[in-house]
């Protein structure tokens, strides 16, 4: 058994996440997300999906990126536009 680094639960089905040269132990994806997911720099939401990047900054969506001054970022391409 191993102890979850987020909640402290000693769980027989815990798992390890290897990221950026470190090893983390969690008892659930919820705890892994809480500990490791990036945070939107505008609204503070955890980035569980892809999010959007503008330079070195991460946002949960194009709206939040635009609120912080990023231009030209959209959540999806308009219908009929080839890219």
Number of C-alpha atoms within 10 A of each C-alpha: 11 16 16 20 15 18 13 13 15 14 14 10 10 16 18 14 12 10 9 6 5 8 9 15 18 25 23 16 11 10 17 19 15 14 15 15 14 17 18 20 15 17 13 12 14 18 18 13 9 10 17 20 16 16 7 5 14 19 25 24 21 20 15 19 25 16 11 14 9 15 11 9 16 13 11 7 10 8 6 6 6 6 4
